[in-house]
Amino acid sequence: MKRNATAIWHGTGQDGSGEITTESKVLNKTQLSYKSRFEDGIGTNPEELVAAAHAGCFTMKLSFLLAEAGFTADTLETKGYITFEDGAVTESHLVLNATIPKIAKDEFDKCVKDAELNCPMSKLLDTKITVDATLQ
C-alpha cells in the first residue's frame, strides 16, 4: 500500500504561500504558510499534520492490541503534541484518555506501551516519544 499527498509552494519561505492536498482529498488545497507554521496564521503546518498522524496511528494500534487482549474500548481519545525547536522536531507527546470496560490497569499500561513503541508512526519518528495515559 502506498499513500500520497502533494505540497505546492510559491515564493520565498517567509513571504510565500502554499497548499497541501491529500490523496483522499480530506485536505484539498489546504493553506500552508510561514504564518500558519511559525505564528498564528490560518492554515495547517507540517508539525500539526505529524501530530495528527501520530495520534491517529497510536490510537488505532492501541485498539488492535486491546482487541487481541480481549477488550473493546468505549472511547480512546488521543491528543498529539509535536515540539519543534531550533529547526527540528524534538518530541512527540501523546495524551490518551481511555474508557475501556473491565480492563486491569497493568493490562492497559502494557497495551499502551506496546502501541507507543510499535505503531508505524512511532517507528518512523526519530525523536523522543512520550505518552500520558489515563484510564477512566
N, C-alpha and C positions, 0 to 999 in steps of 0.2 A: 504494500500500500504506500502510495506517495500522496502528500498533500501539498498545496502551494498557496502562495499569496504574492501579490505584486505591490511594490512600492515605487512611486514616481515622485521625483523631486525636481523643482525648477528654481534656479538661482543659487545664492550663497547659503551657507549653513545657517547664518543668523537672520538674514533678510529674506530668504527664500521660503517656499512652502511646498507641500507635497500631499500625497494621498496614499492610502493603503486600501487594497481590495483583496478579499479572501476568495478562495475558490468557491466556497458556499454562498458567497455574496452577503453573508451576515454583516461583514464590513464591506461597504461598497463606496469607493471613493471617499473614505473617511479621512477627514482633515488631519494633517501632521505638520507641525511647525516648531520652530525654536521655542515659541511661547508655550505651546502645549507640552513641550518636553521639559523646559527649564523654568517656566513661570506658571501662571495660571490661565493660559490661553485655552481656547476652545479646540477640541480635537483630542486625539489619542497620542500615545508615545510608546516607544519600544518597551520601556520598563513596565508600564501598565499592562501591555499585552503579555509580557512574560509572567507577571503576577497572576493574570487570569489563566494562562496556560498551566502554570504550576498548581494553582489552587484546584482547577478542574481535573487535572491528571491525578493528583494526590487523592482527591475525593473519590474518583472513580476506582482507583486502585484499592483504596480502603474498602469500598463497597464490595468488591470482588473477594477480598481477604475475609471480610466479615461473613459473606455467604459461604465460603469454604469452611469457616469455623462453625457454621450452623446458625448464624444470626442475620437478621434483616433490620437495617436501621429505619427508624421512623423519619429521622432527619439527620443529614450530615451537612453542616454549613461551614465552609472554609473560606477565610479571607486571606488573600496573599499580599504580602508587602515586599517590594523589591527596594533594596538600598543601593543607590547609585552615587558613588563618591569618587572624586578625582579621576573621572573618565572610565570607571569600571563598576560593574555590579559586584558589590562586596558581600551581599547577603540576600537570601530569600527566606522570609519568615512567614510561617503559616499559622493561623489561629483557627482552631477547629472547635465547634460546638456540636456535640452529637447527642442524639436521643436514640438509644438502642435498647429495646426491652430485653431483660433477663441476662445481660452480659456482665460478667465479673470485671472489676477494674483491671486486674492483671491481664486478662484476655484482651480487653480493649487496648491497653497500653502496648501489648505485643503486636497487635494488628496495626496500630498507629505507627510504631517504629518500623515495621516491615514496609508500610506504604511510604514512609518518609525516605527510606533508603532505596526502595526498588521501583517507585513509579518512574516511567520513562523520562519525565521532565527532570526529576531529581538526578537521574543518571546523566542527563545532558548537561545540567548546570555545573560549572566548575567554580563553585562558590560555597560559602558557609550556608548550611540549611538548618533551620530550627523550626520546631513545632511546639506550640502551646495547645494542648488538647483538654477539653472539658467534657466529661460525661455527665449528662443530666438524667 
